[in-house]
């Protein structure tokens, strides 16, 4: 196993992290669900559970961010729902920057006013992940479940890509799979740093339509190239094989919070999996215990939905553990 994790483009993953993750290593990445509200109605979206439909209070979000920060947190992602609908987002981001968190990310549908996104950058955001599932306005309306936002989204992607790190996330299902190559080429032309293609949980098929992409596009976007290379060898974006690691090493220094609970990962939460425990100062210990006791291949949510990059990280961690 010679390929380095950092070569595949996911900045939160590295060989050094895989070598040293433990109960005492710094927290590497955390994601917080700030709200279940969204102004889009994407047909494939699971969204947060109904019990997390309301906004997390600003005070609670700051408190929980501080708990992670005291554990050396390097990267944080605020998501939802649509996090730009949360009235306290600017304050939450400013606090995260004051806590010394180096990477502050927002997952958004890209429909907010550009001035607001600019304020978020000034407050500390240096990473935007923006949904883009279509390359024309009429199909965008179909995929987002709302009309008239395409031009705003495209304009925001272009402008933000000139200011900071921006990736677009393209979720594929039976409605847009035939347009995948066009969507990727269109997204690449917007100046984004990278493109993340993923089959929806409901669709979950090999994305063969993406195989014949221009080499210049792939060379510009390492995450996209990684996924396309996997597709070329018949590997799906989702799913653990029996020979893959049966333990989730990521859970040691990664976390997802929704409401009063923390989960193994955001997919596990969205697909209805059980929480590891309640949020608080014992989260890290509870996550280590979950790691030690859980066979993720026997967990139907993990086995079906775990992403290729997470699987590769866990396999690399297993390799270093046995070395």
C-alpha positions in Angstrom: 0.0 0.0 0.0 2.2 2.8 -1.3 -0.3 5.5 -2.5 -0.5 8.4 -0.2 -3.9 9.5 1.1 -3.1 13.1 0.5 -2.6 12.5 -3.2 -6.4 11.9 -3.7 -7.3 15.5 -2.8 -9.3 15.3 0.4 -7.4 17.7 2.6 -8.7 16.2 5.9 -7.0 12.9 5.1 -3.4 12.0 5.2 -1.0 9.2 5.9 0.2 11.0 9.1 -3.4 11.2 10.4 -3.8 7.5 9.6 -0.6 6.6 11.5 -1.3 8.5 14.6 -5.1 8.7 15.2 -5.9 7.8 18.8 -7.9 8.8 21.9 -5.3 11.6 22.5 -4.4 12.8 19.0 -5.9 16.2 18.0 -9.5 16.1 16.6 -9.0 16.3 12.9 -12.4 17.1 11.5 -15.9 17.7 12.8 -19.3 18.5 11.2 -22.2 20.3 13.0 -25.8 20.3 11.7 -26.9 23.8 12.5 -30.4 23.5 11.1 -32.8 21.1 9.4 -34.4 24.0 7.5 -33.7 24.4 3.8 -35.1 26.6 1.0 -34.6 23.8 -1.6 -36.5 20.6 -2.0 -34.0 18.3 -3.7 -35.8 15.0 -4.4 -32.8 12.8 -3.4 -32.0 14.6 -0.1 -32.5 12.7 3.1 -31.9 15.8 5.1 -31.4 15.7 8.9 -34.0 13.8 10.9 -37.2 15.5 11.9 -36.1 15.9 15.5 -33.3 18.2 14.2 -35.6 20.3 12.0 -35.2 23.4 14.2 -32.1 25.5 14.5 -29.4 24.6 17.0 -29.0 27.7 19.3 -26.1 29.9 18.6 -24.9 29.5 22.2 -25.0 25.8 21.9 -23.1 25.7 18.6 -20.4 27.9 20.1 -20.2 25.8 23.2 -19.8 22.6 21.2 -17.3 24.1 18.8 -15.3 25.2 21.9 -15.3 21.6 23.3 -13.8 20.3 20.0 -11.3 23.2 19.8 -9.9 22.3 23.2 -9.2 18.9 21.7 -7.0 20.5 19.0 -9.7 20.6 16.3 -8.2 21.4 12.8 -11.2 21.4 10.5 -14.9 22.2 11.1 -17.8 22.0 8.7 -21.2 23.7 9.3 -24.1 22.2 7.4 -27.8 21.4 7.5 -30.3 21.8 5.9 -29.1 25.1 4.6 -26.8 26.7 7.2 -27.0 30.2 5.7 -30.6 30.2 7.0 -29.2 30.1 10.6 -29.3 33.6 12.0 -26.3 33.0 14.2 -24.0 31.6 11.5 -21.7 34.7 11.3 -21.2 34.7 15.0 -20.6 30.9 15.1 -18.0 31.2 12.4 -16.2 34.2 14.0 -16.0 32.2 17.3 -14.5 29.2 15.4 -11.8 31.4 14.0 -11.1 32.9 17.4 -10.7 29.3 18.7 -7.8 28.8 16.3 -9.6 26.3 14.0 -7.6 26.6 10.7 -10.2 25.3 8.2 -13.8 26.5 8.5 -16.1 25.1 5.9 -19.7 25.7 4.9 -21.9 23.3 2.9 -24.5 25.3 1.1 -26.8 25.2 -1.9 -25.3 28.5 -3.1 -28.5 30.5 -3.2 -27.7 33.1 -0.5 -26.8 36.7 -1.5 -23.1 37.0 -2.5 -22.6 39.8 0.0 -23.5 37.3 2.8 -21.0 34.8 1.5 -18.4 37.6 1.5 -19.2 38.4 5.1 -18.7 34.7 6.0 -15.3 34.8 4.3 -14.4 37.9 6.4 -15.6 36.1 9.5 -13.3 33.1 8.8 -14.8 30.7 6.2 -12.2 29.5 3.8 -14.0 26.5 2.3 -17.4 26.3 0.5 -19.0 23.1 -0.7 -21.8 24.1 -3.1 -24.4 21.7 -4.6 -24.6 21.7 -8.4 -26.6 18.8 -9.9 -27.4 20.3 -13.3 -25.9 22.5 -16.1 -29.0 24.4 -17.2 -31.7 26.4 -15.4 -34.6 24.1 -16.2 -32.9 21.0 -15.0 -31.6 22.8 -11.9 -35.2 23.7 -11.0 -36.0 20.0 -11.3 -33.1 18.8 -9.2 -33.5 21.5 -6.5 -37.3 21.5 -6.3 -37.4 25.3 -6.6 -37.5 27.7 -9.5 -35.3 30.6 -10.5 -32.1 30.1 -8.5 -29.7 28.8 -11.2 -28.2 32.1 -12.3 -27.6 33.1 -8.6 -25.9 29.8 -7.8 -23.6 30.0 -10.9 -22.7 33.6 -10.2 -21.9 32.8 -6.6 -19.7 29.8 -7.5 -17.7 31.9 -10.0 -17.2 34.8 -7.6 -16.4 32.6 -4.6 -13.9 30.5 -6.6 -11.9 33.6 -7.1 -11.7 34.3 -3.4 -11.3 31.0 -1.6 -11.4 27.2 -1.9 -14.7 26.0 -3.5 -15.8 22.6 -4.5 -19.1 21.6 -6.1 -20.9 18.5 -5.1 -22.9 16.7 -7.7 -25.4 14.1 -6.5 -26.3 11.6 -9.2 -29.6 9.7 -9.5 -31.7 8.4 -12.3 -32.9 11.9 -13.2 -29.5 13.4 -14.1 -27.2 10.4 -14.6 -27.4 10.8 -18.4 -26.1 14.4 -18.1 -23.2 13.7 -15.8 -20.4 14.4 -18.3 -22.0 17.7 -19.2 -22.5 18.8 -15.6 -18.8 18.0 -14.8 -17.5 19.9 -17.8 -19.8 22.8 -16.9 -18.7 22.9 -13.3 -15.0 22.7 -14.2 -15.5 25.8 -16.4 -16.7 27.8 -13.3 -13.2 27.9 -11.8 -13.8 25.6 -8.9 -11.0 23.9 -7.0 -12.6 20.5 -7.2 -15.7 18.4 -8.1 -17.2 15.7 -5.9 -19.5 13.3 -7.7 -21.5 10.9 -5.7 -24.5 8.6 -6.3 -27.5 9.3 -4.1 -28.2 6.7 -1.4 -31.3 5.7 -3.3 -29.5 5.3 -6.6 -26.2 3.9 -5.5 -24.9 2.6 -8.8 -21.6 2.6 -10.6 -21.3 6.0 -12.4 -20.1 4.6 -15.7 -21.4 7.8 -17.6 -18.4 9.7 -16.2 -15.7 7.5 -17.7 -14.9 9.5 -20.8 -13.9 12.8 -19.4 -11.3 15.1 -20.8 -7.8 14.5 -19.3 -7.3 18.3 -18.7 -10.5 18.4 -16.6 -9.3 15.4 -14.5 -5.8 16.9 -14.0 -7.3 20.1 -12.6 -9.5 18.3 -10.0 -7.7 15.6 -7.9 -10.9 14.5 -6.0 -12.8 14.1 -9.3 -9.8 12.2 -10.8 -9.7 9.9 -7.8 -13.4 9.0 -8.2 -13.1 8.5 -12.0 -10.1 6.3 -11.6 -12.2 4.2 -9.2 -15.0 4.0 -11.7 -12.6 2.8 -14.4 -11.8 -0.3 -12.3 -15.4 -1.0 -11.6 -15.5 0.5 -8.1 -18.6 2.2 -6.8 -18.5 5.4 -4.8 -20.4 3.7 -2.0 -20.0 0.3 -0.3 -17.6 -1.8 1.9 -16.3 -5.1 0.6 -15.6 -8.0 2.9 -11.8 -7.6 2.5 -11.9 -3.9 3.5 -11.4 -2.8 7.1 -14.2 -3.8 9.4 -13.4 -0.9 11.8 -14.0 2.8 11.2 -10.7 4.5 12.2 -12.1 7.8 11.2 -14.4 7.9 14.2 -11.4 8.3 16.5 -10.7 11.9 15.5 -13.8 12.9 13.6 -17.3 13.7 14.8 -20.8 14.7 13.6 -23.2 16.5 15.9 -26.9 16.9 15.3 -29.1 18.2 18.1 -28.0 16.6 21.4 -26.3 13.6 19.8 -23.1 12.7 18.1 -22.9 10.2 15.3 -20.2 8.1 13.6 -20.5 10.2 10.4 -23.0 12.4 8.6 -24.2 9.5 6.3 -24.9 7.3 9.3 -27.0 10.1 10.8 -28.9 10.9 7.6 -29.6 7.2 6.9 -31.3 6.8 10.3 -28.4 5.2 12.2 -28.2 5.2 16.0 -26.3 8.0 17.7 -23.1 7.0 19.6 -24.1 9.1 22.5 -25.0 12.6 23.9 -22.9 15.6 23.2 -20.5 16.7 25.9 -17.0 16.2 27.3 -17.3 12.4 27.1 -17.8 12.3 23.3 -14.2 11.3 22.5 -14.2 8.4 24.9 -17.6 7.2 23.6 -16.3 7.3 20.0 -13.2 5.2 20.9 -15.5 2.7 22.5 -17.7 2.6 19.5 -14.7 2.0 17.3 -13.5 -0.9 19.4 -16.9 -2.6 19.5 -18.4 -2.0 16.1 -17.9 -4.1 13.0 -18.9 -1.7 10.2 -19.2 -4.5 7.7 -22.0 -6.0 9.8 -23.7 -2.6 10.0 -26.0 -2.4 7.0 -25.8 1.4 6.8 -22.0 1.4 6.7 -21.7 -1.6 4.5 -24.0 -0.1 1.8 -23.2 3.6 2.1 -19.6 4.1 3.3 -17.7 6.3 0.7 -14.7 5.1 -1.2 -12.4 7.7 0.4 -13.4 6.7 3.9 -12.9 3.1 3.1 -9.4 3.9 1.7 -8.5 5.8 4.9 -9.7 2.9 7.1 -7.7 0.4 5.0 -4.6 2.6 5.3 -5.1 2.9 9.0 -5.5 -0.8 9.4 -2.3 -1.2 7.4 -0.3 1.1 9.7 -1.7 -0.6 12.8 -0.5 -4.0 11.7 2.8 -2.8 10.3 
